[in-house]
Amino acid sequence: MRGNSNKGFGMFLLFMITGAVLGGILGEIIAGSGLLTGLTPYLVKTVSIVDMAPTTINLYVVKFVIGVSVFPNIVSILGIIVAILLFRRF
């Protein structure tokens, strides 16, 4: 047994978000440089998964604007996979 009982869902979510962000940054670096010229359009092409328009909630004291958009690219998905593997490993 590896001791996975002390890892919570919050830590798993943190690993996934970190992997997605770092993968997205790496994808932008690849797109800006001359590396992998033939593969770059495929690696950095984004796909819309969730695109919820901003909604305004006015409480007359505080105004909230809430909206969610998720546009991952292949490199950020690979970052999520690596993060999951690292989470399971440690």
C-alpha positions in Angstrom: 0.0 0.0 0.0 1.4 3.4 -1.0 -0.3 5.5 1.6 -2.8 7.2 -0.8 -5.4 7.5 1.9 -3.9 10.8 3.1 -4.3 12.5 -0.3 -7.5 14.3 -0.8 -9.5 15.5 -3.7 -8.2 19.0 -3.2 -4.6 18.0 -3.7 -5.6 16.0 -6.8 -7.4 19.0 -8.3 -4.4 21.2 -7.5 -2.1 18.8 -9.3 -4.4 18.8 -12.4 -4.7 22.6 -12.5 -1.0 23.0 -12.1 -0.3 20.5 -14.9 -2.8 22.2 -17.2 -1.3 25.7 -16.6 2.3 24.5 -17.0 1.3 22.6 -20.1 -0.4 25.7 -21.5 2.6 27.8 -20.8 4.9 25.2 -22.4 2.6 25.2 -25.4 2.8 29.0 -25.8 6.6 28.8 -25.5 6.6 26.1 -28.3 4.3 28.3 -30.4 6.6 31.3 -30.0 9.8 29.5 -30.8 10.9 27.7 -33.9 10.9 24.3 -32.2 8.7 21.6 -33.7 7.7 23.7 -36.6 5.7 21.0 -38.4 3.9 19.9 -35.2 3.3 23.3 -33.7 -0.2 24.0 -35.2 -1.4 20.6 -33.9 0.1 21.0 -30.4 -1.2 24.5 -29.7 -4.7 24.3 -31.4 -7.3 24.9 -28.7 -10.6 23.1 -28.4 -13.6 24.7 -26.6 -14.8 22.3 -23.9 -16.8 24.8 -21.7 -17.7 28.3 -22.7 -20.2 29.8 -20.4 -20.9 33.5 -21.0 -20.3 35.9 -18.1 -23.4 36.3 -15.8 -23.8 39.3 -13.6 -25.2 39.0 -10.0 -26.1 42.3 -8.6 -26.7 42.4 -4.8 -26.7 46.2 -4.7 -23.8 46.2 -2.3 -21.5 43.8 -4.2 -21.7 42.9 -7.9 -20.3 39.6 -9.1 -19.5 38.7 -12.7 -19.1 34.9 -13.1 -18.1 33.1 -16.3 -16.1 30.0 -17.1 -14.2 29.2 -20.3 -12.0 26.1 -20.8 -9.9 26.0 -23.9 -7.1 23.4 -23.5 -4.6 22.5 -26.1 -2.8 19.2 -26.6 0.3 20.2 -24.6 -1.9 21.2 -21.6 -3.7 17.9 -21.8 -0.4 16.2 -21.8 0.5 18.3 -18.7 -2.6 17.1 -17.0 -1.7 13.5 -17.7 1.8 14.0 -16.4 0.4 15.6 -13.3 -2.0 12.7 -12.7 0.9 10.3 -13.0 3.0 12.3 -10.6 0.1 12.4 -8.1 -0.3 8.7 -8.3 3.5 8.2 -7.9 3.9 10.3 -4.8 
